[in-house]
Amino acid sequence: MSRREEEFTRIIQENHSGLRYFIQSLGVNAAWVDDVAQDAFLIAYRKWDGASLIENPGAWLRAIARNLVLNETAKLNRRQRLLD
């Protein structure tokens, strides 16, 4: 395992539970919390090369998760307006 992967694995281990609780606090259906967390970790992993200067990875992951939830909520609202 590369140093990059080891560091990212450590970040996941340190933040997984807290990120799941944060996502749930945003009102996400409990059945979707793990999916949103996984998507947040995937996005973070793709951007990890440029993230080496991040002082608070937990806050960065929460911001990613918040944006995912907001984007999904906006999509659902648009879809509902079209159906109405």
DOVOLUM-866821 format. One record per residue: residue number from 1; y, z, x of N, C-alpha, C, CB in turn. Coordinates in nm, 4 decimals. Atoms other than C-alpha are relative to their C-alpha. Glycine has a CB too. Layout:
<rs>
<r resi="NUM" n_c2="Y" n_c3="Z" n_c1="X" ca_c2="Y" ca_c3="Z" ca_c1="X" c_c2="Y" c_c3="Z" c_c1="X" cb_c2="Y" cb_c3="Z" cb_c1="X"/>
...
</rs>
This chain:
<rs>
<r resi="1" n_c2="-0.1168" n_c3="0.0000" n_c1="0.0847" ca_c2="0.0000" ca_c3="0.0000" ca_c1="0.0000" c_c2="0.1241" c_c3="0.0000" c_c1="0.0900" cb_c2="-0.0007" cb_c3="0.1225" cb_c1="-0.0968"/>
<r resi="2" n_c2="-0.1227" n_c3="0.0093" n_c1="-0.0794" ca_c2="0.3426" ca_c3="-0.0916" ca_c1="0.1355" c_c2="0.0897" c_c3="0.1216" c_c1="-0.0250" cb_c2="0.0762" cb_c3="-0.1304" cb_c1="-0.0331"/>
<r resi="3" n_c2="-0.0948" n_c3="-0.1112" n_c1="0.0145" ca_c2="0.6228" ca_c3="0.1593" ca_c1="0.1828" c_c2="0.0771" c_c3="-0.0124" c_c1="-0.1313" cb_c2="0.0982" cb_c3="0.0039" cb_c1="0.1196"/>
<r resi="4" n_c2="-0.0725" n_c3="0.0252" n_c1="0.1258" ca_c2="0.8080" ca_c3="-0.0002" ca_c1="-0.1095" c_c2="-0.0829" c_c3="0.0465" c_c1="-0.1191" cb_c2="0.0345" cb_c3="-0.1507" cb_c1="-0.0146"/>
<r resi="5" n_c2="0.0882" n_c3="-0.0385" n_c1="0.1096" ca_c2="0.5088" ca_c3="0.0490" ca_c1="-0.3388" c_c2="-0.0228" c_c3="0.1504" c_c1="-0.0039" cb_c2="-0.1330" cb_c3="-0.0720" cb_c1="0.0121"/>
<r resi="6" n_c2="0.0182" n_c3="-0.1452" n_c1="-0.0055" ca_c2="0.4545" ca_c3="0.4057" ca_c1="-0.2200" c_c2="0.1222" c_c3="0.0728" c_c1="-0.0560" cb_c2="-0.0268" cb_c3="0.0451" cb_c1="0.1445"/>
<r resi="7" n_c2="-0.1227" n_c3="-0.0625" n_c1="0.0485" ca_c2="0.8174" ca_c3="0.4939" ca_c1="-0.2873" c_c2="0.0140" c_c3="-0.0178" c_c1="-0.1507" cb_c2="0.1220" cb_c3="-0.0587" cb_c1="0.0717"/>
<r resi="8" n_c2="-0.0116" n_c3="0.0237" n_c1="0.1436" ca_c2="0.8115" ca_c3="0.3330" ca_c1="-0.6305" c_c2="-0.1034" c_c3="0.0824" c_c1="-0.0766" cb_c2="-0.0170" cb_c3="-0.1498" cb_c1="-0.0315"/>
<r resi="9" n_c2="0.1041" n_c3="-0.0828" n_c1="0.0631" ca_c2="0.4840" ca_c3="0.5092" ca_c1="-0.7168" c_c2="0.0473" c_c3="0.1448" c_c1="-0.0107" cb_c2="-0.1326" cb_c3="-0.0072" cb_c1="0.0806"/>
<r resi="10" n_c2="-0.0531" n_c3="-0.1363" n_c1="0.0026" ca_c2="0.6494" ca_c3="0.8398" ca_c1="-0.6256" c_c2="0.1060" c_c3="0.0144" c_c1="-0.1093" cb_c2="0.0595" cb_c3="0.0375" cb_c1="0.1373"/>
<r resi="11" n_c2="-0.1050" n_c3="-0.0032" n_c1="0.1030" ca_c2="0.9466" ca_c3="0.7575" ca_c1="-0.8507" c_c2="-0.0634" c_c3="0.0036" c_c1="-0.1391" cb_c2="0.0944" cb_c3="-0.1234" cb_c1="0.0133"/>
<r resi="12" n_c2="0.0695" n_c3="0.0003" n_c1="0.1292" ca_c2="0.7092" ca_c3="0.6812" ca_c1="-1.1400" c_c2="-0.0578" c_c3="0.1386" c_c1="-0.0283" cb_c2="-0.1126" cb_c3="-0.1071" cb_c1="-0.0018"/>
<r resi="13" n_c2="0.0626" n_c3="-0.1306" n_c1="0.0189" ca_c2="0.5195" ca_c3="1.0060" ca_c1="-1.0893" c_c2="0.1027" c_c3="0.1078" c_c1="-0.0311" cb_c2="-0.0793" cb_c3="0.0386" cb_c1="0.1236"/>
<r resi="14" n_c2="-0.1039" n_c3="-0.1008" n_c1="0.0200" ca_c2="0.8397" ca_c3="1.2099" ca_c1="-1.0748" c_c2="0.0738" c_c3="-0.0153" c_c1="-0.1333" cb_c2="0.0992" cb_c3="-0.0065" cb_c1="0.1131"/>
<r resi="15" n_c2="-0.0854" n_c3="0.0253" n_c1="0.1165" ca_c2="1.0035" ca_c3="1.0482" ca_c1="-1.3783" c_c2="-0.0728" c_c3="-0.0406" c_c1="-0.1267" cb_c2="0.0967" cb_c3="-0.1049" cb_c1="0.0334"/>
<r resi="16" n_c2="0.0720" n_c3="0.0537" n_c1="0.1156" ca_c2="0.7278" ca_c3="0.9344" ca_c1="-1.6149" c_c2="0.0147" c_c3="0.0882" c_c1="-0.1238" cb_c2="-0.1469" cb_c3="-0.0164" cb_c1="0.0338"/>
<r resi="17" n_c2="-0.0071" n_c3="-0.0895" n_c1="0.1169" ca_c2="0.7220" ca_c3="1.2401" ca_c1="-1.8427" c_c2="0.1407" c_c3="0.0088" c_c1="-0.0551" cb_c2="-0.0494" cb_c3="0.1397" cb_c1="0.0366"/>
<r resi="18" n_c2="-0.1388" n_c3="-0.0113" n_c1="0.0442" ca_c2="1.0971" ca_c3="1.2800" ca_c1="-1.8534" c_c2="0.0499" c_c3="-0.1264" c_c1="-0.0671" cb_c2="0.0889" cb_c3="0.0332" cb_c1="0.1166"/>
<r resi="19" n_c2="-0.0417" n_c3="0.1264" n_c1="0.0603" ca_c2="1.1479" ca_c3="0.9123" ca_c1="-1.9282" c_c2="-0.0594" c_c3="-0.0151" c_c1="-0.1396" cb_c2="-0.0417" cb_c3="-0.1183" cb_c1="0.0887"/>
<r resi="20" n_c2="0.0636" n_c3="0.0082" n_c1="0.1324" ca_c2="0.8989" ca_c3="0.9265" ca_c1="-2.2165" c_c2="0.0721" c_c3="0.0905" c_c1="-0.1004" cb_c2="-0.1497" cb_c3="0.0392" cb_c1="0.0091"/>
<r resi="21" n_c2="-0.0734" n_c3="-0.0912" n_c1="0.0890" ca_c2="1.0789" ca_c3="1.2310" ca_c1="-2.3646" c_c2="0.1370" c_c3="-0.0566" c_c1="-0.0341" cb_c2="0.0150" cb_c3="0.1387" cb_c1="0.0649"/>
<r resi="22" n_c2="-0.1304" n_c3="0.0595" n_c1="0.0239" ca_c2="1.4130" ca_c3="1.0560" ca_c1="-2.3237" c_c2="-0.0092" c_c3="-0.1130" c_c1="-0.1026" cb_c2="0.0591" cb_c3="-0.0521" cb_c1="0.1310"/>
<r resi="23" n_c2="0.0182" n_c3="0.1125" n_c1="0.0924" ca_c2="1.2878" ca_c3="0.7430" ca_c1="-2.5017" c_c2="-0.0267" c_c3="0.0516" c_c1="-0.1402" cb_c2="-0.1156" cb_c3="-0.0912" cb_c1="0.0463"/>
<r resi="24" n_c2="0.0309" n_c3="-0.0571" n_c1="0.1308" ca_c2="1.1467" ca_c3="0.9528" ca_c1="-2.7818" c_c2="0.1254" c_c3="0.0606" c_c1="-0.0628" cb_c2="-0.1106" cb_c3="0.1067" cb_c1="0.0123"/>
<r resi="25" n_c2="-0.1231" n_c3="-0.0592" n_c1="0.0519" ca_c2="1.4826" ca_c3="1.1323" ca_c1="-2.8144" c_c2="0.0962" c_c3="-0.1048" c_c1="-0.0546" cb_c2="0.0684" cb_c3="0.0804" cb_c1="0.1083"/>
<r resi="26" n_c2="-0.0841" n_c3="0.1080" n_c1="0.0525" ca_c2="1.6439" ca_c3="0.7939" ca_c1="-2.8817" c_c2="-0.0452" c_c3="-0.0458" c_c1="-0.1381" cb_c2="-0.0008" cb_c3="-0.1181" cb_c1="0.0957"/>
<r resi="27" n_c2="0.0475" n_c3="0.0315" n_c1="0.1338" ca_c2="1.4442" ca_c3="0.7762" ca_c1="-3.2039" c_c2="-0.1030" c_c3="-0.1104" c_c1="-0.0050" cb_c2="0.1139" cb_c3="-0.0372" cb_c1="-0.0848"/>
<r resi="28" n_c2="0.1032" n_c3="0.1043" n_c1="-0.0045" ca_c2="1.1813" ca_c3="0.5278" ca_c1="-3.0911" c_c2="-0.1272" c_c3="0.0536" c_c1="-0.0644" cb_c2="-0.0276" cb_c3="-0.0462" cb_c1="0.1470"/>
<r resi="29" n_c2="0.1268" n_c3="-0.0355" n_c1="0.0612" ca_c2="0.8635" ca_c3="0.5331" ca_c1="-3.2959" c_c2="-0.0960" c_c3="0.0460" c_c1="0.1088" cb_c2="-0.0591" cb_c3="-0.1194" cb_c1="-0.0793"/>
<r resi="30" n_c2="0.0900" n_c3="-0.0591" n_c1="-0.1004" ca_c2="0.6076" ca_c3="0.7474" ca_c1="-3.1109" c_c2="-0.1035" c_c3="-0.1001" c_c1="0.0508" cb_c2="-0.0712" cb_c3="0.1215" cb_c1="-0.0586"/>
<r resi="31" n_c2="0.0995" n_c3="0.0992" n_c1="-0.0400" ca_c2="0.3646" ca_c3="0.4542" ca_c1="-3.1042" c_c2="0.0563" c_c3="-0.0991" c_c1="0.1024" cb_c2="-0.0509" cb_c3="-0.0752" cb_c1="-0.1225"/>
<r resi="32" n_c2="-0.0631" n_c3="0.0968" n_c1="-0.0897" ca_c2="0.6158" ca_c3="0.2496" ca_c1="-2.9005" c_c2="0.0574" c_c3="0.0618" c_c1="0.1272" cb_c2="0.1089" cb_c3="-0.0717" cb_c1="-0.0730"/>
<r resi="33" n_c2="-0.0613" n_c3="-0.0678" n_c1="-0.1154" ca_c2="0.7317" ca_c3="0.5106" ca_c1="-2.6474" c_c2="-0.0621" c_c3="-0.0467" c_c1="0.1313" cb_c2="-0.0150" cb_c3="0.1524" cb_c1="-0.0132"/>
<r resi="34" n_c2="0.0657" n_c3="0.0416" n_c1="-0.1247" ca_c2="0.4722" ca_c3="0.4181" ca_c1="-2.3843" c_c2="0.0336" c_c3="-0.1440" c_c1="0.0360" cb_c2="-0.1513" cb_c3="0.0159" cb_c1="-0.0120"/>
<r resi="35" n_c2="-0.0337" n_c3="0.1400" n_c1="-0.0263" ca_c2="0.5490" ca_c3="0.0469" ca_c1="-2.4227" c_c2="0.1412" c_c3="-0.0137" c_c1="0.0565" cb_c2="-0.0132" cb_c3="-0.0826" cb_c1="-0.1281"/>
<r resi="36" n_c2="-0.1379" n_c3="0.0062" n_c1="-0.0496" ca_c2="0.9216" ca_c3="0.1009" ca_c1="-2.3735" c_c2="0.0062" c_c3="0.0558" c_c1="0.1421" cb_c2="0.0962" cb_c3="0.0786" cb_c1="-0.0938"/>
<r resi="37" n_c2="0.0024" n_c3="-0.0580" n_c1="-0.1347" ca_c2="0.8548" ca_c3="0.3246" ca_c1="-2.0714" c_c2="-0.0583" c_c3="-0.0995" c_c1="0.0991" cb_c2="-0.0816" cb_c3="0.1311" cb_c1="0.0018"/>
<r resi="38" n_c2="0.0623" n_c3="0.0989" n_c1="-0.0891" ca_c2="0.6255" ca_c3="0.0612" ca_c1="-1.9218" c_c2="0.0961" c_c3="-0.1152" c_c1="0.0278" cb_c2="-0.1311" cb_c3="-0.0538" cb_c1="-0.0617"/>
<r resi="39" n_c2="-0.0972" n_c3="0.1078" n_c1="-0.0202" ca_c2="0.8864" ca_c3="-0.2097" ca_c1="-1.9773" c_c2="0.1124" c_c3="0.0444" c_c1="0.0942" cb_c2="0.0589" cb_c3="-0.0451" cb_c1="-0.1352"/>
<r resi="40" n_c2="-0.1056" n_c3="-0.0515" n_c1="-0.0878" ca_c2="1.1504" ca_c3="0.0100" ca_c1="-1.8111" c_c2="-0.0475" c_c3="0.0043" c_c1="0.1452" cb_c2="0.0443" cb_c3="0.1405" cb_c1="-0.0455"/>
<r resi="41" n_c2="0.0527" n_c3="-0.0043" n_c1="-0.1364" ca_c2="0.9266" ca_c3="0.0635" ca_c1="-1.5082" c_c2="-0.0183" c_c3="-0.1408" c_c1="0.0574" cb_c2="-0.1333" cb_c3="0.0753" cb_c1="0.0027"/>
<r resi="42" n_c2="0.0146" n_c3="0.1374" n_c1="-0.0480" ca_c2="0.8538" ca_c3="-0.3100" ca_c1="-1.4857" c_c2="0.1350" c_c3="-0.0593" c_c1="0.0417" cb_c2="-0.0646" cb_c3="-0.0873" cb_c1="-0.1084"/>
<r resi="43" n_c2="-0.1342" n_c3="0.0495" n_c1="-0.0337" ca_c2="1.2231" ca_c3="-0.3969" ca_c1="-1.4915" c_c2="0.0485" c_c3="0.0664" c_c1="0.1281" cb_c2="0.0999" cb_c3="0.0265" cb_c1="-0.1160"/>
<r resi="44" n_c2="-0.0420" n_c3="-0.0724" n_c1="-0.1207" ca_c2="1.2934" ca_c3="-0.1274" ca_c1="-1.2320" c_c2="-0.0737" c_c3="-0.0528" c_c1="0.1228" cb_c2="-0.0251" cb_c3="0.1515" cb_c1="-0.0160"/>
<r resi="45" n_c2="0.0777" n_c3="0.0497" n_c1="-0.1139" ca_c2="1.0151" ca_c3="-0.2578" ca_c1="-1.0085" c_c2="0.0525" c_c3="-0.1359" c_c1="0.0460" cb_c2="-0.1494" cb_c3="-0.0105" cb_c1="-0.0368"/>
<r resi="46" n_c2="-0.0525" n_c3="0.1323" n_c1="-0.0352" ca_c2="1.1544" ca_c3="-0.6110" ca_c1="-1.0225" c_c2="0.1335" c_c3="0.0095" c_c1="0.0716" cb_c2="0.0147" cb_c3="-0.0857" cb_c1="-0.1246"/>
<r resi="47" n_c2="-0.1321" n_c3="-0.0168" n_c1="-0.0607" ca_c2="1.4973" ca_c3="-0.4807" ca_c1="-0.9215" c_c2="-0.0026" c_c3="0.0993" c_c1="0.1160" cb_c2="0.1002" cb_c3="0.0461" cb_c1="-0.1049"/>
<r resi="48" n_c2="0.0115" n_c3="-0.1089" n_c1="-0.0970" ca_c2="1.3661" ca_c3="-0.2254" ca_c1="-0.6725" c_c2="0.0569" c_c3="-0.0345" c_c1="0.1369" cb_c2="-0.1436" cb_c3="0.0393" cb_c1="0.0148"/>
<r resi="49" n_c2="-0.0520" n_c3="0.0375" n_c1="-0.1325" ca_c2="1.4645" ca_c3="-0.4211" ca_c1="-0.3593" c_c2="0.1489" c_c3="0.0297" c_c1="0.0123" cb_c2="-0.0254" cb_c3="-0.1487" cb_c1="0.0272"/>
<r resi="50" n_c2="-0.1436" n_c3="-0.0253" n_c1="-0.0029" ca_c2="1.8288" ca_c3="-0.3900" ca_c1="-0.4512" c_c2="0.0363" c_c3="0.1417" c_c1="-0.0393" cb_c2="0.0700" cb_c3="-0.0957" cb_c1="-0.0903"/>
<r resi="51" n_c2="-0.0252" n_c3="-0.1342" n_c1="0.0523" ca_c2="1.7910" ca_c3="-0.0321" ca_c1="-0.5703" c_c2="-0.0147" c_c3="0.1089" c_c1="0.1052" cb_c2="-0.0932" cb_c3="0.0284" cb_c1="-0.1142"/>
<r resi="52" n_c2="0.0252" n_c3="-0.0999" n_c1="-0.1036" ca_c2="1.7389" ca_c3="0.1386" ca_c1="-0.2382" c_c2="0.1150" c_c3="0.0991" c_c1="0.0176" cb_c2="-0.0270" cb_c3="-0.0688" cb_c1="0.1308"/>
<r resi="53" n_c2="-0.1153" n_c3="-0.0885" n_c1="-0.0145" ca_c2="2.0862" ca_c3="0.2913" ca_c1="-0.2534" c_c2="0.0233" c_c3="0.0894" c_c1="-0.1217" cb_c2="0.1231" cb_c3="-0.0817" cb_c1="0.0260"/>
<r resi="54" n_c2="-0.0157" n_c3="-0.0791" n_c1="0.1221" ca_c2="2.0368" ca_c3="0.4530" ca_c1="-0.5940" c_c2="-0.0229" c_c3="0.1471" c_c1="0.0319" cb_c2="-0.0980" cb_c3="-0.0481" cb_c1="-0.1106"/>
<r resi="55" n_c2="0.0093" n_c3="-0.1428" n_c1="-0.0293" ca_c2="2.1022" ca_c3="0.8251" ca_c1="-0.5672" c_c2="-0.0860" c_c3="0.0742" c_c1="-0.1012" cb_c2="0.1380" cb_c3="0.0611" cb_c1="0.0037"/>
<r resi="56" n_c2="0.0734" n_c3="-0.0698" n_c1="0.1055" ca_c2="1.9427" ca_c3="0.9237" ca_c1="-0.8986" c_c2="-0.0896" c_c3="-0.0997" c_c1="-0.0742" cb_c2="0.0982" cb_c3="0.0701" cb_c1="-0.0988"/>
<r resi="57" n_c2="0.0899" n_c3="0.0964" n_c1="0.0648" ca_c2="1.6408" ca_c3="0.7068" ca_c1="-0.9897" c_c2="-0.0308" c_c3="0.0349" c_c1="-0.1451" cb_c2="-0.1291" cb_c3="-0.0092" cb_c1="0.0773"/>
<r resi="58" n_c2="0.0271" n_c3="-0.0397" n_c1="0.1381" ca_c2="1.5786" ca_c3="0.9106" ca_c1="-1.3059" c_c2="0.1083" c_c3="-0.0488" c_c1="-0.0951" cb_c2="-0.0128" cb_c3="0.1511" cb_c1="-0.0097"/>
<r resi="59" n_c2="-0.1111" n_c3="0.0474" n_c1="0.0831" ca_c2="1.9225" ca_c3="0.8312" ca_c1="-1.4445" c_c2="-0.0021" c_c3="-0.1516" c_c1="-0.0112" cb_c2="0.1345" cb_c3="0.0468" cb_c1="0.0576"/>
<r resi="60" n_c2="0.0090" n_c3="0.1460" n_c1="0.0008" ca_c2="1.8770" ca_c3="0.4660" ca_c1="-1.3472" c_c2="-0.1092" c_c3="-0.0452" c_c1="-0.0969" cb_c2="-0.0284" cb_c3="-0.0539" cb_c1="0.1425"/>
<r resi="61" n_c2="0.1090" n_c3="0.0348" n_c1="0.0917" ca_c2="1.5442" ca_c3="0.4515" ca_c1="-1.5323" c_c2="0.0388" c_c3="0.0274" c_c1="-0.1450" cb_c2="-0.1271" cb_c3="0.0782" cb_c1="0.0359"/>
<r resi="62" n_c2="-0.0443" n_c3="-0.0298" n_c1="0.1371" ca_c2="1.6967" ca_c3="0.6185" ca_c1="-1.8392" c_c2="0.0988" c_c3="-0.1043" c_c1="-0.0493" cb_c2="0.0635" cb_c3="0.1395" cb_c1="-0.0072"/>
<r resi="63" n_c2="-0.0951" n_c3="0.1051" n_c1="0.0394" ca_c2="1.9786" ca_c3="0.3614" ca_c1="-1.8396" c_c2="-0.0740" c_c3="-0.1284" c_c1="-0.0357" cb_c2="0.1018" cb_c3="-0.0269" cb_c1="0.1135"/>
<r resi="64" n_c2="0.0803" n_c3="0.1184" n_c1="0.0305" ca_c2="1.7221" ca_c3="0.0805" ca_c1="-1.8288" c_c2="-0.0673" c_c3="0.0167" c_c1="-0.1353" cb_c2="-0.1055" cb_c3="-0.0248" cb_c1="0.1101"/>
<r resi="65" n_c2="0.0691" n_c3="-0.0254" n_c1="0.1269" ca_c2="1.5251" ca_c3="0.2394" ca_c1="-2.1139" c_c2="0.0980" c_c3="-0.0032" c_c1="-0.1169" cb_c2="-0.0727" cb_c3="0.1357" cb_c1="0.0044"/>
<r resi="66" n_c2="-0.1008" n_c3="0.0002" n_c1="0.1064" ca_c2="1.8414" ca_c3="0.2957" ca_c1="-2.3193" c_c2="0.0385" c_c3="-0.1435" c_c1="-0.0351" cb_c2="0.1255" cb_c3="0.0807" cb_c1="0.0427"/>
<r resi="67" n_c2="-0.0344" n_c3="0.1399" n_c1="0.0254" ca_c2="1.9348" ca_c3="-0.0719" ca_c1="-2.2793" c_c2="-0.1129" c_c3="-0.0733" c_c1="-0.0715" cb_c2="0.0332" cb_c3="-0.0709" cb_c1="0.1311"/>
<r resi="68" n_c2="0.1128" n_c3="0.0624" n_c1="0.0699" ca_c2="1.5853" ca_c3="-0.1797" ca_c1="-2.3840" c_c2="-0.0010" c_c3="0.0387" c_c1="-0.1469" cb_c2="-0.1328" cb_c3="0.0396" cb_c1="0.0655"/>
<r resi="69" n_c2="-0.0009" n_c3="-0.0474" n_c1="0.1387" ca_c2="1.6062" ca_c3="0.0338" ca_c1="-2.6973" c_c2="0.1170" c_c3="-0.0607" c_c1="-0.0769" cb_c2="0.0076" cb_c3="0.1539" cb_c1="-0.0047"/>
<r resi="70" n_c2="-0.1170" n_c3="0.0585" n_c1="0.0669" ca_c2="1.9580" ca_c3="-0.0881" ca_c1="-2.7796" c_c2="-0.0210" c_c3="-0.1487" c_c1="-0.0283" cb_c2="0.1261" cb_c3="0.0196" cb_c1="0.0859"/>
<r resi="71" n_c2="0.0261" n_c3="0.1428" n_c1="0.0205" ca_c2="1.8541" ca_c3="-0.4522" ca_c1="-2.7334" c_c2="-0.1005" c_c3="-0.0221" c_c1="-0.1125" cb_c2="-0.0515" cb_c3="-0.0641" cb_c1="0.1294"/>
<r resi="72" n_c2="0.1011" n_c3="0.0151" n_c1="0.1049" ca_c2="1.5484" ca_c3="-0.4090" ca_c1="-2.9539" c_c2="0.0581" c_c3="0.0352" c_c1="-0.1372" cb_c2="-0.1224" cb_c3="0.0887" cb_c1="0.0302"/>
<r resi="73" n_c2="-0.0644" n_c3="-0.0389" n_c1="0.1257" ca_c2="1.7530" ca_c3="-0.2309" ca_c1="-3.2210" c_c2="0.0923" c_c3="-0.1113" c_c1="-0.0494" cb_c2="0.0794" cb_c3="0.1313" cb_c1="0.0179"/>
<r resi="74" n_c2="-0.0890" n_c3="0.1100" n_c1="0.0378" ca_c2="2.0094" ca_c3="-0.5120" ca_c1="-3.2175" c_c2="-0.0797" c_c3="-0.1188" c_c1="-0.0531" cb_c2="0.0857" cb_c3="-0.0433" cb_c1="0.1198"/>
<r resi="75" n_c2="0.0851" n_c3="0.1105" n_c1="0.0486" ca_c2="1.7311" ca_c3="-0.7712" ca_c1="-3.2548" c_c2="-0.0514" c_c3="0.0284" c_c1="-0.1396" cb_c2="-0.1185" cb_c3="-0.0234" cb_c1="0.0949"/>
<r resi="76" n_c2="0.0513" n_c3="-0.0356" n_c1="0.1326" ca_c2="1.5831" ca_c3="-0.5847" ca_c1="-3.5491" c_c2="0.1095" c_c3="-0.0079" c_c1="-0.1053" cb_c2="-0.0604" cb_c3="0.1406" cb_c1="0.0019"/>
<r resi="77" n_c2="-0.1119" n_c3="0.0062" n_c1="0.0944" ca_c2="1.9248" ca_c3="-0.5545" ca_c1="-3.7135" c_c2="0.0372" c_c3="-0.1442" c_c1="-0.0332" cb_c2="0.1216" cb_c3="0.0734" cb_c1="0.0570"/>
<r resi="78" n_c2="-0.0295" n_c3="0.1417" n_c1="0.0255" ca_c2="1.9932" ca_c3="-0.9282" ca_c1="-3.6706" c_c2="-0.1061" c_c3="-0.0618" c_c1="-0.0906" cb_c2="0.0086" cb_c3="-0.0786" cb_c1="0.1326"/>
<r resi="79" n_c2="0.1105" n_c3="0.0540" n_c1="0.0804" ca_c2="1.6523" ca_c3="-1.0128" ca_c1="-3.8119" c_c2="0.0123" c_c3="0.0462" c_c1="-0.1451" cb_c2="-0.1367" cb_c3="0.0435" cb_c1="0.0587"/>
<r resi="80" n_c2="-0.0136" n_c3="-0.0527" n_c1="0.1358" ca_c2="1.7135" ca_c3="-0.7854" ca_c1="-4.1110" c_c2="0.1162" c_c3="-0.0655" c_c1="-0.0733" cb_c2="0.0192" cb_c3="0.1515" cb_c1="0.0034"/>
<r resi="81" n_c2="-0.1145" n_c3="0.0679" n_c1="0.0632" ca_c2="2.0555" ca_c3="-0.9426" ca_c1="-4.1785" c_c2="-0.0380" c_c3="-0.1410" c_c1="-0.0435" cb_c2="0.1204" cb_c3="-0.0053" cb_c1="0.0967"/>
<r resi="82" n_c2="0.0438" n_c3="0.1350" n_c1="0.0371" ca_c2="1.8937" ca_c3="-1.2874" ca_c1="-4.1776" c_c2="-0.0901" c_c3="0.0028" c_c1="-0.1222" cb_c2="-0.0728" cb_c3="-0.0664" cb_c1="0.1165"/>
<r resi="83" n_c2="0.0904" n_c3="-0.0104" n_c1="0.1150" ca_c2="1.6289" ca_c3="-1.1733" ca_c1="-4.4206" c_c2="0.0742" c_c3="0.0383" c_c1="-0.1283" cb_c2="-0.1093" cb_c3="0.1026" cb_c1="0.0287"/>
<r resi="84" n_c2="-0.0792" n_c3="-0.0412" n_c1="0.1170" ca_c2="1.8893" ca_c3="-1.0155" ca_c1="-4.6509" c_c2="0.0778" c_c3="-0.1204" c_c1="-0.0499" cb_c2="0.0968" cb_c3="0.1185" cb_c1="0.0347"/>
</rs>
